């Protein structure tokens, strides 16, 4: 009795990472002067899910506010974007003087 079997060459292609038409960014905003929050070091974070437009002293984007630590946002942004309530997504203009930084959530530097 023969136990031969044929094995063909089947190329393995690992699943591709998620692709985005407009890569998500996190925008760090400074507190508004006269804000009722007592912690001046706490900054507002906004995840931008659409294209960022720079318009005469303003940044226009579409997304939602998050109240999590920067490390958690960077590691779990896929889950945050997919589970956000659609009613929380807004299109907004931020004045340039309120923006501390804008960070891409896709780009990871090779070390």
C-alpha positions, 0 to 999 in steps of 0.5 A: 500500500502506497502512502504517496501524496502530491504537494504543489507549490502554493505561494503564501501571501500574508494578510495585508495591513489595513489600508486607509484612503486618508491615514488617521492622525492624532492632533494634540490641542492645548487647553482653551484659556479660561477653561474650567479644567484645573490641570493645565498639563492635560491636553485635548486629543482628536483623532482625525479620520479624514483628510487634513486641510490647512486653510489660512490659520486653521486646520480643517479635519473630520474625526472625534475626540478621545480621552485616553493616554497617548500610548493607548491611542497609538497602540489601539487606534484601529479599535478606536476608529472602528468602534466609535459612535458615528454621532461623535464624528464631527468636521471641525476647524482648529485654529493654528495657535491651539495645535501642539502637534499632529502625529500620523498613526500609521507611520512607524520608524524602523529602529 
